[in-house]
Every structure is written in C-alpha cells, then in structure tokens.
Amino acid sequence: MPPETEHAVRCHLDTLLADRGMTLAQLAEEVGVSVVNLSVLKNGRARAIRFSTLTAVCRVLNCSVGDLLSVD
C-alpha cells in the first residue's frame, strides 16, 4: 500500500453553511448522516464520500459538487 499523502481536494462546506445560515447539525439532520461524518468532510479528513451522501448534501445546500469541492 502506498504511503499516506495529503490530497489536494478541498471542501468548502464552512462557506456554504455560512452563506445559507445553516449549522452542521441542521445539515446532518436534513441529509441523514451524523454530525461526526460531516465534520470529517468539512475538516478535510475524509478519505471517501458516498455519491448518495454527496448528492444529498448538494441538494440540501442547493449547490453543485464543484461548489462544495475543489482541487488545488
């Protein structure tokens, strides 16, 4: 297995939540995932995300995947 390297994908969940006046807890409830899982994503520690979760987050936040994630 290759050594762990930092990835270049950045999550903009903080900005999107602030723009919508929404908390992480509110988003977690509406998406149907735990606050802990969303926190891992928000803080850039996620190693993977299910397409179903990604779709639900984008639907709730009314954004595209490109608004939520970017590559440096």
N, C-alpha and C positions, 0 to 999 in steps of 0.2 A: 504494500500500500504506500502511495507517495506521501512524503511529509506534509504536514498541515501547513498551508499557506493562506495568507489573508486574501480574501476575494475582493473584487472591485465593484460588486453590486452594492448600491446604497439605497436605503429605504427612507422615504420621505413622509412616513406616517405622522410624525410630530407636526409637520407643517400642515398636512391635510386635516388633521384633527383640529388644530388651532383655527384654521380658516373656516371650519364648519361649526366651531363652538361645541365640540363633542369631546367627551373623555374616552380614554382607552376602555374603561369599564362599560360605557354605553355601547361602544363599537363591539366589544366582545359579546355582549348580550344579544345585539342585533345580528351578528354574524353566526353566533352559536359555537364559539370557541372560547377557551379560557383566556383570562387576562394575562396569565403567565406566557402562554403561547404567543399572543400578540406582542407582549413586551419583548420577548426574544427576537421577534421580527423587527420591531421598532428600533431596538438597540444594535441591530446588525450582527446578531449572534446566530441567526437561523442558518441552518445548513441546507434546509429544504423547505418548500411550502407546497401544499397540495393545490392543484389547479382549482378545485372546488372552493377552497378557502380563499384563494386569490380572487376568484370570481365574486364570491360573496362580499369580500372587503371592498372591491371596486364598485359593486352595486350599491352597497350601503353608503359609501362615500361619494357616489356619483362621479367616479373618475376612471381613467384608463390605467392599464398596467404601467404605461410609460409615465404617468403622473406619480404613481406610487413607488416605482423602482427605476433606477438609472444605473448605468455602468460608467465608472470613472475611466 
